[in-house]
């Protein structure tokens, strides 16, 4: 796997914008914090992300259902090397 195939913050942001029309969105690449961790890439980018998101698609849904919507939107990035995804759906900056 090369850096060219690893997902980037901008890729995840674009996909979430397209699928969930968030009112607030923050995507943070935390890969560098997981050096040596199983699934981490030597480059320190593109394997571990944190998503903080608020979306009208979440209205009336449980936290699990909201997380499922985020995972479903980003599913194909897993094949590109996304190893871990932390999701915060009650994001209020």
N, CA, C and O atoms as CSV, one atom per row, in Angstrom:
chain,resi,resn,atom,element,x,y,z
A,1,UNK,N,N,0.852,-1.174,0.000
A,1,UNK,CA,C,0.000,0.000,0.000
A,1,UNK,C,C,0.896,1.235,0.000
A,1,UNK,O,O,1.866,1.312,0.754
A,2,UNK,N,N,0.561,2.194,-0.850
A,2,UNK,CA,C,1.346,3.413,-0.931
A,2,UNK,C,C,0.546,4.585,-0.407
A,2,UNK,O,O,-0.666,4.494,-0.210
A,3,UNK,N,N,1.244,5.691,-0.184
A,3,UNK,CA,C,0.548,6.892,0.271
A,3,UNK,C,C,-0.520,7.330,-0.716
A,3,UNK,O,O,-1.542,7.888,-0.317
A,4,UNK,N,N,-0.291,7.079,-2.015
A,4,UNK,CA,C,-1.245,7.498,-3.034
A,4,UNK,C,C,-2.587,6.790,-2.885
A,4,UNK,O,O,-3.614,7.328,-3.298
A,5,UNK,N,N,-2.595,5.591,-2.300
A,5,UNK,CA,C,-3.852,4.855,-2.164
A,5,UNK,C,C,-4.524,5.075,-0.822
A,5,UNK,O,O,-5.683,4.699,-0.647
A,6,UNK,N,N,-3.827,5.671,0.123
A,6,UNK,CA,C,-4.409,5.910,1.439
A,6,UNK,C,C,-5.406,7.064,1.374
A,6,UNK,O,O,-5.175,8.043,0.664
A,7,UNK,N,N,-6.510,6.955,2.108
A,7,UNK,CA,C,-7.472,8.060,2.114
A,7,UNK,C,C,-6.875,9.307,2.755
A,7,UNK,O,O,-6.020,9.227,3.637
A,8,UNK,N,N,-7.343,10.451,2.293
A,8,UNK,CA,C,-6.904,11.727,2.825
A,8,UNK,C,C,-8.077,12.400,3.526
A,8,UNK,O,O,-9.238,12.073,3.281
A,9,UNK,N,N,-7.754,13.334,4.392
A,9,UNK,CA,C,-8.788,14.088,5.102
A,9,UNK,C,C,-9.781,14.690,4.114
A,9,UNK,O,O,-10.991,14.600,4.321
A,10,UNK,N,N,-9.286,15.298,3.053
A,10,UNK,CA,C,-10.156,15.941,2.058
A,10,UNK,C,C,-11.090,14.936,1.395
A,10,UNK,O,O,-12.229,15.276,1.075
A,11,UNK,N,N,-10.628,13.700,1.183
A,11,UNK,CA,C,-11.466,12.661,0.573
A,11,UNK,C,C,-12.643,12.325,1.479
A,11,UNK,O,O,-13.783,12.230,1.025
A,12,UNK,N,N,-12.354,12.149,2.760
A,12,UNK,CA,C,-13.418,11.820,3.711
A,12,UNK,C,C,-14.390,12.984,3.856
A,12,UNK,O,O,-15.603,12.777,3.909
A,13,UNK,N,N,-13.870,14.198,3.920
A,13,UNK,CA,C,-14.733,15.376,4.031
A,13,UNK,C,C,-15.671,15.479,2.829
A,13,UNK,O,O,-16.867,15.718,2.992
A,14,UNK,N,N,-15.137,15.302,1.640
A,14,UNK,CA,C,-15.952,15.408,0.424
A,14,UNK,C,C,-17.054,14.364,0.411
A,14,UNK,O,O,-18.196,14.665,0.065
A,15,UNK,N,N,-16.718,13.137,0.788
A,15,UNK,CA,C,-17.711,12.068,0.794
A,15,UNK,C,C,-18.819,12.347,1.805
A,15,UNK,O,O,-19.999,12.169,1.503
A,16,UNK,N,N,-18.440,12.783,3.004
A,16,UNK,CA,C,-19.439,13.073,4.032
A,16,UNK,C,C,-20.313,14.263,3.636
A,16,UNK,O,O,-21.512,14.266,3.912
A,17,UNK,N,N,-19.731,15.260,3.002
A,17,UNK,CA,C,-20.519,16.397,2.506
A,17,UNK,C,C,-21.549,15.912,1.489
A,17,UNK,O,O,-22.716,16.301,1.534
A,18,UNK,N,N,-21.108,15.077,0.591
A,18,UNK,CA,C,-21.969,14.561,-0.474
A,18,UNK,C,C,-23.115,13.704,0.064
A,18,UNK,O,O,-24.260,13.859,-0.362
A,19,UNK,N,N,-22.813,12.812,0.988
A,19,UNK,CA,C,-23.794,11.829,1.455
A,19,UNK,C,C,-24.670,12.306,2.613
A,19,UNK,O,O,-25.842,11.939,2.698
A,20,UNK,N,N,-24.097,13.134,3.517
A,20,UNK,CA,C,-24.822,13.473,4.739
A,20,UNK,C,C,-25.138,14.957,4.910
A,20,UNK,O,O,-25.792,15.340,5.879
A,21,UNK,N,N,-24.682,15.789,3.985
A,21,UNK,CA,C,-24.963,17.232,4.033
A,21,UNK,C,C,-24.836,17.792,5.456
A,21,UNK,O,O,-25.791,18.360,5.986
A,22,UNK,N,N,-23.667,17.634,6.068
A,22,UNK,CA,C,-23.527,18.044,7.469
A,22,UNK,C,C,-23.651,19.552,7.661
A,22,UNK,O,O,-23.291,20.346,6.792
A,23,UNK,N,N,-24.171,19.915,8.824
A,23,UNK,CA,C,-24.220,21.319,9.213
A,23,UNK,C,C,-22.920,21.708,9.898
A,23,UNK,O,O,-22.551,22.882,9.923
A,24,UNK,N,N,-22.228,20.725,10.453
A,24,UNK,CA,C,-20.898,20.902,11.037
A,24,UNK,C,C,-20.098,19.655,10.733
A,24,UNK,O,O,-20.605,18.535,10.804
A,25,UNK,N,N,-18.826,19.869,10.389
A,25,UNK,CA,C,-17.985,18.724,10.042
A,25,UNK,C,C,-16.528,19.043,10.329
A,25,UNK,O,O,-16.018,20.103,9.967
A,26,UNK,N,N,-15.879,18.106,10.984
A,26,UNK,CA,C,-14.444,18.178,11.217
A,26,UNK,C,C,-13.893,16.776,11.031
A,26,UNK,O,O,-14.359,15.829,11.664
A,27,UNK,N,N,-12.909,16.647,10.172
A,27,UNK,CA,C,-12.242,15.365,9.956
A,27,UNK,C,C,-10.770,15.572,10.298
A,27,UNK,O,O,-10.111,16.449,9.739
A,28,UNK,N,N,-10.261,14.756,11.222
A,28,UNK,CA,C,-8.886,14.900,11.700
A,28,UNK,C,C,-8.141,13.588,11.464
A,28,UNK,O,O,-8.588,12.520,11.881
A,29,UNK,N,N,-7.007,13.687,10.793
A,29,UNK,CA,C,-6.156,12.518,10.591
A,29,UNK,C,C,-5.287,12.366,11.838
A,29,UNK,O,O,-4.406,13.186,12.097
A,30,UNK,N,N,-5.545,11.308,12.603
A,30,UNK,CA,C,-4.800,11.042,13.841
A,30,UNK,C,C,-3.811,9.893,13.676
A,30,UNK,O,O,-3.344,9.325,14.663
A,31,UNK,N,N,-3.496,9.557,12.449
A,31,UNK,CA,C,-2.643,8.406,12.165
A,31,UNK,C,C,-1.286,8.493,12.851
A,31,UNK,O,O,-0.762,7.488,13.333
A,32,UNK,N,N,-0.722,9.684,12.893
A,32,UNK,CA,C,0.608,9.857,13.487
A,32,UNK,C,C,0.641,9.426,14.949
A,32,UNK,O,O,1.704,9.088,15.469
A,33,UNK,N,N,-0.508,9.434,15.614
A,33,UNK,CA,C,-0.576,9.050,17.022
A,33,UNK,C,C,-0.542,7.533,17.219
A,33,UNK,O,O,-0.466,7.053,18.350
A,34,UNK,N,N,-0.598,6.791,16.129
A,34,UNK,CA,C,-0.711,5.343,16.217
A,34,UNK,C,C,0.488,4.621,15.609
A,34,UNK,O,O,0.363,3.473,15.182
A,35,UNK,N,N,1.620,5.262,15.566
A,35,UNK,CA,C,2.829,4.647,15.035
A,35,UNK,C,C,3.111,3.345,15.773
A,35,UNK,O,O,3.100,3.302,17.003
A,36,UNK,N,N,3.360,2.298,15.021
A,36,UNK,CA,C,3.636,0.991,15.606
A,36,UNK,C,C,2.392,0.183,15.914
A,36,UNK,O,O,2.491,-1.003,16.229
A,37,UNK,N,N,1.233,0.793,15.833
A,37,UNK,CA,C,-0.045,0.121,16.085
A,37,UNK,C,C,-0.409,-0.743,14.879
A,37,UNK,O,O,-0.119,-0.365,13.744
A,38,UNK,N,N,-1.027,-1.873,15.104
A,38,UNK,CA,C,-1.477,-2.721,14.011
A,38,UNK,C,C,-2.400,-1.899,13.118
A,38,UNK,O,O,-3.330,-1.256,13.607
A,39,UNK,N,N,-2.150,-1.918,11.825
A,39,UNK,CA,C,-2.962,-1.175,10.882
A,39,UNK,C,C,-2.418,0.204,10.570
A,39,UNK,O,O,-2.875,0.851,9.628
A,40,UNK,N,N,-1.442,0.666,11.352
A,40,UNK,CA,C,-0.843,1.974,11.086
A,40,UNK,C,C,0.090,1.863,9.892
A,40,UNK,O,O,0.707,0.821,9.674
A,41,UNK,N,N,0.189,2.919,9.133
A,41,UNK,CA,C,1.074,2.954,7.974
A,41,UNK,C,C,2.327,3.721,8.365
A,41,UNK,O,O,2.260,4.683,9.130
A,42,UNK,N,N,3.438,3.306,7.853
A,42,UNK,CA,C,4.725,3.911,8.223
A,42,UNK,C,C,4.778,5.409,7.939
A,42,UNK,O,O,5.549,6.129,8.573
A,43,UNK,N,N,3.964,5.889,6.992
A,43,UNK,CA,C,3.989,7.311,6.649
A,43,UNK,C,C,3.370,8.178,7.734
A,43,UNK,O,O,3.628,9.381,7.783
A,44,UNK,N,N,2.554,7.585,8.608
A,44,UNK,CA,C,1.899,8.350,9.659
A,44,UNK,C,C,0.677,9.116,9.189
A,44,UNK,O,O,0.202,10.009,9.890
A,45,UNK,N,N,0.158,8.781,8.012
A,45,UNK,CA,C,-1.055,9.437,7.503
A,45,UNK,C,C,-2.009,8.404,6.912
A,45,UNK,O,O,-1.590,7.352,6.430
A,46,UNK,N,N,-3.301,8.729,6.960
A,46,UNK,CA,C,-4.294,7.997,6.204
A,46,UNK,C,C,-4.844,6.706,6.760
A,46,UNK,O,O,-5.523,5.981,6.033
A,47,UNK,N,N,-4.582,6.377,8.029
A,47,UNK,CA,C,-5.100,5.112,8.550
A,47,UNK,C,C,-6.054,5.275,9.723
A,47,UNK,O,O,-6.918,4.424,9.931
A,48,UNK,N,N,-5.918,6.338,10.488
A,48,UNK,CA,C,-6.732,6.573,11.687
A,48,UNK,C,C,-7.322,7.983,11.620
A,48,UNK,O,O,-6.590,8.971,11.564
A,49,UNK,N,N,-8.648,8.062,11.627
A,49,UNK,CA,C,-9.311,9.361,11.523
A,49,UNK,C,C,-10.326,9.549,12.643
A,49,UNK,O,O,-10.872,8.584,13.178
A,50,UNK,N,N,-10.566,10.801,12.981
A,50,UNK,CA,C,-11.638,11.196,13.891
A,50,UNK,C,C,-12.584,12.072,13.088
A,50,UNK,O,O,-12.156,13.020,12.429
A,51,UNK,N,N,-13.883,11.750,13.145
A,51,UNK,CA,C,-14.903,12.528,12.455
A,51,UNK,C,C,-15.845,13.101,13.499
A,51,UNK,O,O,-16.435,12.366,14.291
A,52,UNK,N,N,-15.979,14.414,13.491
A,52,UNK,CA,C,-16.957,15.109,14.331
A,52,UNK,C,C,-17.982,15.684,13.360
A,52,UNK,O,O,-17.642,16.480,12.485
A,53,UNK,N,N,-19.231,15.278,13.520
A,53,UNK,CA,C,-20.220,15.617,12.504
A,53,UNK,C,C,-21.612,15.829,13.110
A,53,UNK,O,O,-22.028,15.127,14.031
A,54,UNK,N,N,-22.304,16.813,12.563
A,54,UNK,CA,C,-23.723,17.039,12.858
A,54,UNK,C,C,-24.426,17.078,11.508
A,54,UNK,O,O,-23.947,17.715,10.569
A,55,UNK,N,N,-25.550,16.406,11.415
A,55,UNK,CA,C,-26.249,16.315,10.131
A,55,UNK,C,C,-27.751,16.212,10.351
A,55,UNK,O,O,-28.196,15.604,11.325
A,56,UNK,N,N,-28.535,16.802,9.455
A,56,UNK,CA,C,-29.985,16.636,9.552
A,56,UNK,C,C,-30.404,15.182,9.346
A,56,UNK,O,O,-31.502,14.797,9.748
A,57,UNK,N,N,-29.558,14.381,8.733
A,57,UNK,CA,C,-29.842,12.951,8.544
A,57,UNK,C,C,-29.858,12.187,9.870
A,57,UNK,O,O,-30.346,11.059,9.934
A,58,UNK,N,N,-29.331,12.797,10.913
A,58,UNK,CA,C,-29.266,12.143,12.218
A,58,UNK,C,C,-30.520,12.374,13.073
A,58,UNK,O,O,-30.701,11.723,14.101
A,59,UNK,N,N,-31.366,13.287,12.650
A,59,UNK,CA,C,-32.547,13.646,13.429
A,59,UNK,C,C,-33.422,12.431,13.722
A,59,UNK,O,O,-33.841,11.713,12.813
A,60,UNK,N,N,-33.689,12.215,15.019
A,60,UNK,CA,C,-34.554,11.120,15.444
A,60,UNK,C,C,-33.889,9.755,15.455
A,60,UNK,O,O,-34.545,8.753,15.741
A,61,UNK,N,N,-32.596,9.696,15.148
A,61,UNK,CA,C,-31.889,8.415,15.108
A,61,UNK,C,C,-31.057,8.215,16.375
A,61,UNK,O,O,-30.640,9.179,17.018
A,62,UNK,N,N,-30.829,6.967,16.716
A,62,UNK,CA,C,-29.963,6.640,17.841
A,62,UNK,C,C,-28.511,6.929,17.462
A,62,UNK,O,O,-28.184,7.087,16.286
A,63,UNK,N,N,-27.655,6.994,18.468
A,63,UNK,CA,C,-26.224,7.188,18.214
A,63,UNK,C,C,-25.682,6.081,17.306
A,63,UNK,O,O,-24.891,6.351,16.403
A,64,UNK,N,N,-26.098,4.861,17.540
A,64,UNK,CA,C,-25.627,3.732,16.718
A,64,UNK,C,C,-26.068,3.917,15.266
A,64,UNK,O,O,-25.284,3.683,14.346
A,65,UNK,N,N,-27.298,4.331,15.058
A,65,UNK,CA,C,-27.800,4.549,13.695
A,65,UNK,C,C,-27.035,5.681,13.005
A,65,UNK,O,O,-26.754,5.602,11.809
A,66,UNK,N,N,-26.702,6.722,13.752
A,66,UNK,CA,C,-25.922,7.831,13.189
A,66,UNK,C,C,-24.524,7.365,12.799
A,66,UNK,O,O,-24.025,7.714,11.730
A,67,UNK,N,N,-23.902,6.587,13.657
A,67,UNK,CA,C,-22.574,6.055,13.365
A,67,UNK,C,C,-22.624,5.160,12.137
A,67,UNK,O,O,-21.709,5.182,11.315
A,68,UNK,N,N,-23.689,4.369,12.007
A,68,UNK,CA,C,-23.842,3.485,10.852
A,68,UNK,C,C,-23.908,4.307,9.560
A,68,UNK,O,O,-23.333,3.908,8.547
A,69,UNK,N,N,-24.594,5.438,9.585
A,69,UNK,CA,C,-24.662,6.295,8.397
A,69,UNK,C,C,-23.272,6.784,7.995
A,69,UNK,O,O,-22.941,6.830,6.810
A,70,UNK,N,N,-22.460,7.150,8.991
A,70,UNK,CA,C,-21.095,7.603,8.704
A,70,UNK,C,C,-20.269,6.456,8.145
A,70,UNK,O,O,-19.585,6.627,7.135
A,71,UNK,N,N,-20.316,5.291,8.779
A,71,UNK,CA,C,-19.577,4.125,8.287
A,71,UNK,C,C,-20.011,3.759,6.869
A,71,UNK,O,O,-19.170,3.469,6.017
A,72,UNK,N,N,-21.308,3.770,6.617
A,72,UNK,CA,C,-21.800,3.432,5.283
A,72,UNK,C,C,-21.266,4.404,4.236
A,72,UNK,O,O,-20.902,3.995,3.133
A,73,UNK,N,N,-21.220,5.682,4.576
A,73,UNK,CA,C,-20.727,6.694,3.638
A,73,UNK,C,C,-19.239,6.511,3.333
A,73,UNK,O,O,-18.784,6.836,2.236
A,74,UNK,N,N,-18.487,5.995,4.297
A,74,UNK,CA,C,-17.029,5.892,4.148
A,74,UNK,C,C,-16.539,4.473,3.871
A,74,UNK,O,O,-15.331,4.236,3.856
A,75,UNK,N,N,-17.430,3.546,3.656
A,75,UNK,CA,C,-17.086,2.122,3.547
A,75,UNK,C,C,-15.965,1.832,2.542
A,75,UNK,O,O,-15.062,1.056,2.856
A,76,UNK,N,N,-15.994,2.420,1.364
A,76,UNK,CA,C,-14.976,2.081,0.372
A,76,UNK,C,C,-13.582,2.584,0.737
A,76,UNK,O,O,-12.597,2.127,0.157
A,77,UNK,N,N,-13.479,3.512,1.682
A,77,UNK,CA,C,-12.168,3.966,2.129
A,77,UNK,C,C,-11.461,2.898,2.972
A,77,UNK,O,O,-10.236,2.920,3.092
A,78,UNK,N,N,-12.202,1.990,3.539
A,78,UNK,CA,C,-11.592,0.901,4.314
A,78,UNK,C,C,-10.696,0.059,3.411
A,78,UNK,O,O,-9.611,-0.354,3.820
A,79,UNK,N,N,-11.145,-0.193,2.191
A,79,UNK,CA,C,-10.337,-0.947,1.233
A,79,UNK,C,C,-9.073,-0.186,0.845
A,79,UNK,O,O,-8.108,-0.785,0.371
A,80,UNK,N,N,-9.075,1.128,1.042
A,80,UNK,CA,C,-7.909,1.953,0.719
A,80,UNK,C,C,-6.935,2.045,1.890
A,80,UNK,O,O,-5.873,2.653,1.753
A,81,UNK,N,N,-7.270,1.460,3.033
A,81,UNK,CA,C,-6.345,1.468,4.157
A,81,UNK,C,C,-6.842,2.156,5.402
A,81,UNK,O,O,-6.123,2.217,6.400
A,82,UNK,N,N,-8.076,2.684,5.372
A,82,UNK,CA,C,-8.641,3.260,6.590
A,82,UNK,C,C,-8.802,2.143,7.611
A,82,UNK,O,O,-9.546,1.188,7.387
A,83,UNK,N,N,-8.106,2.268,8.724
A,83,UNK,CA,C,-8.060,1.187,9.711
A,83,UNK,C,C,-8.934,1.471,10.927
A,83,UNK,O,O,-9.531,0.556,11.494
A,84,UNK,N,N,-9.010,2.740,11.328
A,84,UNK,CA,C,-9.765,3.095,12.531
A,84,UNK,C,C,-10.484,4.419,12.311
A,84,UNK,O,O,-9.949,5.359,11.724
A,85,UNK,N,N,-11.719,4.456,12.806
A,85,UNK,CA,C,-12.543,5.645,12.643
A,85,UNK,C,C,-13.245,5.946,13.961
A,85,UNK,O,O,-14.077,5.165,14.423
A,86,UNK,N,N,-12.904,7.081,14.563
A,86,UNK,CA,C,-13.582,7.542,15.779
A,86,UNK,C,C,-14.647,8.537,15.326
A,86,UNK,O,O,-14.351,9.473,14.584
A,87,UNK,N,N,-15.887,8.334,15.773
A,87,UNK,CA,C,-16.994,9.173,15.324
A,87,UNK,C,C,-17.637,9.864,16.519
A,87,UNK,O,O,-17.966,9.233,17.524
A,88,UNK,N,N,-17.808,11.181,16.385
A,88,UNK,CA,C,-18.529,11.973,17.370
A,88,UNK,C,C,-19.682,12.630,16.641
A,88,UNK,O,O,-19.473,13.526,15.823
A,89,UNK,N,N,-20.910,12.188,16.932
A,89,UNK,CA,C,-22.074,12.719,16.223
A,89,UNK,C,C,-22.783,13.814,17.003
A,89,UNK,O,O,-23.724,14.420,16.491
A,90,UNK,N,N,-22.360,14.075,18.207
A,90,UNK,CA,C,-22.965,15.163,18.981
A,90,UNK,C,C,-22.017,16.350,19.008
A,90,UNK,O,O,-21.791,16.959,20.053
A,91,UNK,N,N,-21.474,16.662,17.862
A,91,UNK,CA,C,-20.455,17.683,17.689
A,91,UNK,C,C,-21.066,19.068,17.799
A,91,UNK,O,O,-21.908,19.442,16.983
A,92,UNK,N,N,-20.650,19.833,18.802
A,92,UNK,CA,C,-21.103,21.205,19.005
A,92,UNK,C,C,-19.912,22.098,19.318
A,92,UNK,O,O,-19.621,22.353,20.487
A,93,UNK,N,N,-19.212,22.580,18.280
A,93,UNK,CA,C,-18.022,23.420,18.546
A,93,UNK,C,C,-18.400,24.764,19.113
A,93,UNK,O,O,-17.526,25.585,19.390
